[in-house]
Amino acid sequence: LSVLARTSVASQLTDALMKLRLYAGIKAEGMDLRIAGCEWKRAGLLAGFERDMQGVRRKRPDLGDLGLCSALAYLDFRFAEQDWRGAYPGLAEWMSGMAARPSFAATEHADA
């Protein structure tokens, strides 16, 4: 995928994750379907990135990588109980390499 396509897909992943976080606190009719849709989207996007690991591994991170890294960091931060790393080992390996970068460590998520 191109840089812009990967950036867009990473943005869609972030959107699904943020909706999952928001919807968890809402007790309304039809919320189960919305949550299921976001979970389906999250799983599909992660699986797509896992299949496209050739495109994800580059010497210099680009905007698509940063978007994916941000989404995965948010997944770790807000959904720590979910074992996405076990389901997507290629992404987990890539994310470990990104997390080792000083710039990543300096901008780690934290509750205020």
KAKA-V176959 format. One record per run of one state. SS is the DSSP state (@ for helix, = for strand, . for the rest). FROM is the first residue (numbers start at 1). LEN is the number of residues. Records with the same first field share a line. If there is no record, write none. Layout:
BEGIN
SS->FROM-LEN / FROM-LEN
END
This chain:
BEGIN
.->1-2 / 24-7 / 52-1 / 57-6 / 79-5 / 88-1 / 100-2 / 107-6
@->3-21 / 31-21 / 53-4 / 63-16 / 84-4 / 89-11 / 102-5
END
